[in-house]
Amino acid sequence: MELIQGVVTTGIYCLPPCPGRPLPSNVVSFPSAAAAEAAGFRACHRCRPYRSDGRAAAGTSVLVCRAIDLIAAGALDDGAEAELAAKLAVSQRHLRRIFIQQVGVTPDQLARSRRAHFARRLLDDTDLAVSDVAFAAGFGSLRQFNRVMAATFRSTPHELRALRRRTDRLIADGGLALRVPLAEPGQFDRRLRNLAIEAIPGLEIARARHYRRTVTLDGDPGVIEIGAGSRSDVRLTVHLPRIEGLIHLVAHIQRLLAGDAWDPYEVGIRTIVADHVGPAAAPGVLGETVTRYGTPIEGLRQVGLTHLFPTPAGLATADLEDTGLGDAGTQAVRDYSSSLRE
């Protein structure tokens, strides 16, 4: 998370560099936007820090980074801090203490800030109804949404939407368009080159300045399209039957752009296949695997997409010897999938 500057004379916090130039004597620093908000500062309307990537700053401990990843995946949407601490094999007291030291807030406060920032971006970028924004951002109710937005931004969601700039609103030819912040400038172009090399036929396509793949959100199939935006963000278009929990899908996308595969299971299968057939042959073997054992999605063949990535249950007994993976590779895929099958 980037170092945040709060201006005590205005009560505003900024993400440097900001067009505003306060006197250094009037500036206090915070380890996160959530910490500045907890101290009573509100987001600057010029630099709009809620549009930043919000990843952990250099020097943040491994424990806190893991916790932030779990929070991004929704660990505190329905669960409690005690459950998050148990997943990390530490006490709740220790987790809260180390969060306050390194992030400036508790895990619960960080989760609320993340949801509020994502909702604010949706209010800027889209014409979604306020109620739809609330549930897409992971809020449990409109009442909770309104309360958190007012506490974070000192305005109601309707007032915040009225503040958006003319150039903020994104229009998609079908689907829902929004901006996704990047961890560093130029990240997308570099990542796209690797995605093109590793792309699995039928599941994903990477072209010049554009990436497309099939996904699931709470069990519903859909498609995401990522295109170049500014140096600090990409333009995402999602095609989904519903958007509750969209914030977690965007977290997946940010991990993908940072260099990870779509999810840990997919990482494991890609690694096993590459280890047994080599990186160059892996996309072809994986494409055959997706075609055989992934869930078909109708109506997308014209854009080169046909299936979802297989589930652990789908590959636990898969017969892949004749794909080029061989006996040892097939058994490795089965064993790994069986260990994760519910």
PyMOL commands that set and color helices and strands:
alter all, ss='L'
color gray80, all
select helices_A, chain A and resi 24-26+33-38+49-51+62-72+81-87+92-102+107-125+130-136+142-153+157-162+187-198+246-258+264-277+282-293+301-303+312-315+321-323+326-340
alter helices_A, ss='H'
color red, helices_A
select strands_A, chain A and resi 4-7+12-14+27-30+42-43+176-181+204-207+210-217+220-228+233-239
alter strands_A, ss='S'
color yellow, strands_A
deselect
rebuild
show_as cartoon
